[in-house]
Amino acid sequence: MELNLEEAKKYIAEKFRNQGDYDFISEFDFSAMLDALLALDQAYLDEIGEEEPYDEDVIFERMHADLVKKFPALKTYLMRFVDDYMDFMEQYLVSIDAVDWE
């Protein structure tokens, strides 16, 4: 199943906005952070293919390290931001019936 990244981004951004915990991040940086996480997530899915399990620890570390490099001023908040992103992405996937619980 091909994921619609724009729809996923809209869904996840709305979840973040409703949460309100990151309102201090500029809209430009917020959008760039979501774009980076979506791209990394998609690259990881392409890397593992359909046969390998999705390892949340591996992708979390990659996402966190990437955001720390790109947004060092926000380093204090990035672990939680990535964790929230992963939760919201899972909620999105469930909402479109794209999760296969094994």
N, C-alpha and C positions, 0 to 999 in steps of 0.2 A: 504494500500500500504506500503510495506516494503521499507524503505529508504536505499540506498547504501551509507553507511557512508564514505567509502573510496573515492567514486566519489564526494560526497558532500565536503569532506575535500580538495580534489584537486581543485575543482572549487573555493571554498572560499579562499584557500591559494593563488591562482592565482589572485583573485580580490585584496587581501591585497597587494601582491607583486606589482601589477600594480599601486595601490594607492601610495605606497612608503612611507607612513607615519610611519611605524613601522620597518624600516630597521635596527634600532639600537638594536632591540631585537634579541638575538641569535637564530639560527635556531632550536636548541634544545628546548629553552623556547617557541618559536613561535609554534612549533609542539605540545608541551605539552599543551599549552593554547588552541589550536584548539581542541585537543583530549578531554580536560576537558569540553569545551563548547558543543561539539557534544554529549558527554556522558550525560551531564545534560539535554540537549534538548531532547534526546531520552528517558531518564528516566521520564521527565515531560510528554511527549506524552503518554508513557505507563501508567503513573499515571492517567491522565485525560480520557484516552480512546477515543473512537470515538464520544461519546455523548456530552462531555463537550467542551466548546469553549476554544481555545488557548488564555490564558491571558498573553499578552506580558509584562505587568508590573510585574506579579508574577515571570515569568521566568527570566526577566532581573535582578531582585533583587537577585535571587538565583545564577545566573551566576556571577554577579558582586561580591557578597560576597565570592563565592568560589575562584575566581581568586585573590581577595585581600588576602585571607588566603595563597594561594599557591605561589603568586608572589608579596610579599609586596613591594619589591624594585620598582615595576612598577605601584604602586597604582595610581599615578597621571594620567596615561594613560588608565586605565582599564575601566572606564565608556565609553569612546569613543570606545575602542576596542570591548567591548560587543555590543554596539550599531551598529558598523560597521558589526560585525559578523551577527547580526540579519538581517540587510539589505541584506547582501550577501547571507544568507541562504534563504531569501525570493526570491531573484533573482534566486537562484538555483532551488528552488521549482517551480517557474514560468517556468523556462527553460525546466523542465521535465514534465510540465503540471500536477503538483501535488497539485495545489492550487485550493480550492473550495471556491470562494468568495461568502459569504452569504449576 
